[in-house]
Amino acid sequence: MADDQNKFDRTASNRAGVTLMNNQVGYVVADVMREHGNVDVEVLPSMIRIDGTGQFEFDYAEMAEALGWEDFGNDDFEEIMSTHYGRMVVLDDKIIMFANPEDAAEYIDFDLKPVN
């Protein structure tokens, strides 16, 4: 029984996510992300976990509208985010999270062709 307790699963989780500050802006971003079908939001006392399956996006226009701001951008997101896992692609108008690096190949110049 003790052996089972110390085993871990090496299979891919197909998940990616971020940790946000639990402040007013982080909470609004989390509320927006709750509406996305493949995303789970967990509000904790000092942080907010946003975890998604496969691929998901933080659309800056969507965040700005929810916040009542004229603009929301990379600087605003970086201010509330403390860490992430999975592949994060930062564009001018959104952040795309990928659970699998191969899915982000077109953005990160990752060649999927085998080398001879």
MARFI-732488 format. One record per residue: residue in three letters; x, y, z of N, C-alpha, C, O in turn. Coordinates in steps of 0.2 Angstrom, whole numbers, plus 5000, padded with zeros to 4 digits. Layout:
// residues N
ALAXYZXYZXYZXYZ...
//
This chain:
// residues 116
MET500449945000500050005000500450065000500350114997ALA501050065004501450125004501750144997501850204996ASP501850094993502150104986501650144982501850194978ASP501050124982500450164979500450234981500350284976GLN500550254987500550314989501050364986500950424986ASN501650334985502250374982502350374975502750404972LYS501850344971501850334964501650404961501250434964PHE501850424955501550474952501450464944501650414942ASP500950494941500750484935501150524930501150584930ARG501450494925501850524920501550544914501850574909THR500850534913500450544907500350624907500350654912ALA500350654901500250724900499550744903499050704902SER499450794906498850814909498350854904497750854905ASN498650874899498350914894498050984897497451004895ARG498351004902498151064905498651124905499251104905ALA498451184906498951244906498551284911497951284912GLY498951334914498651384918499051434921499651434920VAL498751484925499051544927498851544935498351524937THR499251584938499051604945499051684945499551714943LEU498451704947498351784947498351804955498151764959MET498451864955498351904962497651904963497251914959ASN497451894970496751894972496651964974496551984980ASN496552014969496452084970495852094965495552054962GLN495652164965495052184961495152164954494652134951VAL495752174951495852164944495852084942495552064938GLY496252054946496251974946495551944946495451894943TYR495151974951494551944952494051954946493651904944VAL494152014943493752024937493951974931493551954927VAL494651974930494851924925494651854926494451824921ALA494651834932494451764934493651764932493451704929ASP493251814933492551804932492451804924492051764922VAL492851834920492751834913492951764911492651734907MET493551734914493751664912493251614914493251564911ARG492851624919492351574921491851554915491551504915GLU491751604911491251594905491551554900491151534896HIS492251534900492551494895492451424897492551404902GLY492151384892491951314893492551264896492351224900ASN493151274894493651234895494151254901494751234901VAL493851304905494251334910493951324917493351334918ASP494451314922494151304929494551364933495051374932VAL494151394937494351454941494251434948493751404951GLU494851444952494851424959495051484963495651504962VAL494651514967494851574971495051554978494751524981LEU495651574979495951554986496151624990496051674987PRO496251614996496351675000496851724997496751784997SER497451704994497951754992498051744985498451784982MET497751704981497851694974497251664970496751644974ILE497251674964496651644960497051594955497451614951ARG496851534954497051484950496551484944495951474945ILE496851494938496451484932496851424928497351434925ASP496451374927496751314924496251294918495651294919GLY496551274912496151254906496451194903497051174904THR495951164899496151104895496351124888495951164885GLY496851094886497051104879497351174878497851194880GLN496951214875497151284873496551334875495951324874PHE496751394878496251444880496651514879497251514879GLU496151564879496451634878496251684883495651674886PHE496651724885496451784889496451844884496951874881ASP495851864882495751914876495651984880495251994884TYR496152024878496252094881495652134881495452174885ALA495252134875494652174874494152154878493752194881GLU494052084879493552064884493752084891493252094895MET494352084893494552104900494452174901494152194906ALA494552214896494452294896493752304897493552344901GLU493352274893492652284894492352264901491952304904ALA492552214903492352184910492552234915492152244920LEU493152264915493452304920493152374919493252424924GLY492852394913492652464912493252504910493152564911TRP493752474908494352514906494352524898494052484894GLU494652574896494752594889495252544886495152524880ASP495752514889496252474887496452424892496452444898PHE496652364890496952314895497452284890497352264885GLY498052274893498652244889499152204893498952184898ASN499652194890500152144893500452174899500452134904ASP500552234900500752264906500252254912500452234918ASP499652254910499052244915499052174917498952154923PHE499152134912499152054914499752034918499652004923GLU500352064916500952044920500852064927501152034931GLU500552124928500552154935500152104940500252104946ILE499652064937499252024941499451954941499151914945MET499851934936500051864936500651854939501151884939SER500651794943501351774947501651724944502251714944THR501351674941501651614938501151584933500551594933HIS501451534929501051494924501351434923501951424924TYR500951384920501251324917500951304911500351334909GLY501251274906501051264899501451314895501851354898ARG501351314889501651364884501151424884500551424883MET501451484885501151544885501351584879501951604879VAL500951604875501151644869500751714870500151724871VAL501251764870500951834872500951874865501451884862LEU500351894863500251934857500052004859499952014865ASP499952044855499752114856499052124859498952164864ASP498552074857497852084859497652024864497052024866LYS498051974865497851924869498451884871499051884869ILE498351834876498751784878498451714876497851704878ILE498851674873498551604872498951554876499551554876MET498651514879498951464884498851394880498251384877PHE499351354880499351294876499651244881500151254885ALA499251184882499451134886500051094883500451064887ASN500051094877500551054873500951094869500651134865PRO501651094869502051144865501951134858502051184854GLU501851074856501751064849501151104846501151124840ASP500651114850500051154848500251224846499851264843ALA500751244850500951314849501551324844501851374843ALA501651274840502251274835502251334830502751364829GLU501651354828501651404823501851474826502051514823TYR501751484833501951544836502651544838502951594839ILE502951484840503551484843504151464839504651444841ASP503951454832504451434827504751364829505351354829PHE504251324831504451254833504351204827503751204825ASP504851174824504751134818504651064821504951034824LEU504051044818503750974820504050914816503950854817LYS504450934811504750884806505350854809505750884812PRO505350784809505950744812506650764808506650774802VAL507150764812507750774809508150714807508150664811ASN508350704801508650644799509350634801509750584800
//
